[in-house]
């Protein structure tokens, strides 16, 4: 999504833990993907609601 001047990239990823339904994760990662910063995790329902909200914005 974006990259900071210090090498961190903001990414949206689909992540599944322990064979559960995938969730959507938005957070910053260091370029080697060994470190991550705080972020937000959304369920399928939450990401759909966010999509619908964003589609309704006039940008």
N, C-alpha and C positions, 0 to 999 in steps of 0.2 A: 504494500500500500504506500509506504514511504520509507525513506532512509535518513537518519540523522547524520550530522557532521562527524559524530564519534563512532559511526559504524553500526549503530543499532537499526534494525529494520522492523517496522510495524507490519504484522502479518495476521491474516485471518486463516485459521486452520480448523479442520474438522478432526476432532479427537475423540477416541473411544477408550475408556478405561474398564478393565475387568469384564470384557465382553458385554458391556452395557451399550445402550443406544448412544450414538455419537452426539457430542455437543460441539458448539462452535466457539472458538477461543480467539479473542483479539488481544494481542500483547506485543511488546517489543522484545526482539531477540538479538543477541550479539551475533556477529557475522558467522561465527563457527557453530552456532546453535547450542553452545554449551551453557550459556547463561540466558535467563529470561527475566524480564521486569514484571511489575504488577500489570494485570490486565483484567479482562472481563470474560466470563464464560456464559454462554447463552444456550438455552434448550432450543429445539427445533421450533417450538411455538413462539419463543421470544425472538428468534432471528426472523421468522415470518412477520411478526408484528413490527419489528424494526424495518424490514424491507418495505412493508406497506406504508409505514410512516414516512420513510425517505422518498418513496415514489410520489407521495402527496405534496412534497415540498416543491416550491418554485425556486429553482436555483439559477 
